[in-house]
Amino acid sequence: MHLSAAASCAVQYRSSRHSMTLALLVISLAHLFDVIGTNIFGGVPTPVSMPALLALDWILVFVAYIGMAWMRYFTILAIGRKGPELSTKILFGLTTALSLYWTIISIAGVVQWPVPSAASFVAPTVNAMYICNLMVNTYSAVLFFLAFQTLHARTVPASTATLEPVAPAGGTVTTAKTVQRVNFLVCKSQVLVVFQAAVQIIAIAVQLVTPVIDPMWSFLSISEGLTTRVFATILEDYGTLRRFDPAAAAEQHRSSSRPTSQAGVSSLLLSSTRARRRHVVAWAQVGADHQRRRQGVGHGEG
């Protein structure tokens, strides 16, 4: 699933050049290499020492989890157009706290893991970290659901209840077919967000309550793969929904008009400079003609 998400993000980035798809591509690859390192190289002799492999694995896990947490935050802001300020501030605070916690745990894992007694320190804190991660992800899922509700209300006005063509504020013509497509994509994204959150809750609960059922953390790895795959689909569908979003259309129009305005100002300045030059040349020519006439008159009188 990580590989599928990475491939989807690579295709999306080639067409859209959107930073979020590039970020998810890096996150998916970090998860993928983490799984490869843990399940393949963990029990196989390698030319690299085990402490070095563990340090590299911690770095990959750090990039994957912190990257996903912040990608959730910025994607929610993009979809909901910031939404209620208090809820986004709470999410920002939770994401920042989770990032600091992850940073401390990752440094401890890289530095202390080679020490035999470090397991007594790292294991409980990792479990606590997963609980914090679960809380942030669950809260993010709720905000994702509400953000898509906001996007739907912004994209499909109430007048489309009769399935007649209307023109939203952004100028995008909404027909019965596009309304049905928007409804489907919004509903699909909401279902995927809820499903992903439920699977992750179960995976972490199994690991915390009965770890003997999943000693290799396979279920948690599956939930992480599902997360990246779900978010790749959400970004792809949101790219489609943006075409029907008046706010996104207005933002794109403003960003595309800035270079045009700058070019217009430059052209105006250039034409003004050229006009001044022509004006100076014309007056110089008039002065020269006048001087020649005066000289001609002087010669005639002489």
C-alpha positions, 0 to 999 in steps of 0.5 A: 500500500505504501508503494501504491501510495507513492506511485499515485503521488508521483503521478499526481505530482507530475501533473499538478506540481502540488507540494502536498503530493510531494510530501506524501510521496516522501512519507510513503517512501519513509514508511516503505523503507521502514517496513523493509528495514524492520522485516527484511534486514532485521534478522539478516546479517548486513554490512551495516551495524545494527545500531546504525540500522536502528538509528536509520529506522528511527529517522525514517519513522520520525519523518513518516509520523511527523510528516503525516501529522503536519500533512493532516493539519495543512490538508484540513486547512486547504479543504475547509479553508481554515474552518473554525479558528478554535478547532484549527488552533487546537489541532495546531497545538496537538500537532506541535506537542506530538512533534516535540514528543516524537522528536524527544523519543526519536533522539532517545531511540537513536542515542540510547537504543544500543544500550541494553537498559534503554528498552526499559525507557524507550518501550513505555514512552513509545506506547505513550507516544502511540496513544498521543498519536492516536488522539491527534489522528482521531481529532484530525479525522473529525476535522477532516469530516467537517472540512469536507462538509464545508467544502460540499456546502461551498461547492454545491449551493442550495439552488442545485437541489433542483439539479438545474445549472447554476453558476457559483461565485467562482464562475464554475457552472454546476450541472446535475452531473457535476453535482452528483460527482461532487456528492460522490467524491465528498461522501467517498472521502468522508467514508475513507477518513472514518474507515482509516481512523477506525482501523488505526484505533483498532491496530493501536488498541491491539498493540497496547492491550494484547501485544501477544496477538501481534508481536511483529506489529504487522497490524499497525504496519497495515494501518499505516499503509492504509493511511498513506493509500487513503490520503493519496486517494483523498488528495487525488479526489480533492484535486478534482473537487478544486475545479468546482470550488469557487474559493479555490477558483478565486484563489487560482485566479488571484495567483495567476493574475499577479504575474499579468499585473506585474507584466502590465506595469512593466510594459506601461513603464517601458512604453512611458520611457519610450514615449519620453525618449521620442518626446526628447528626440522630437524637441531636439529635432525641432530645436535643430531645425530652428537653429538652421533656419536662423543661420539661413536667415543670417546668411541671407541678410549678410 
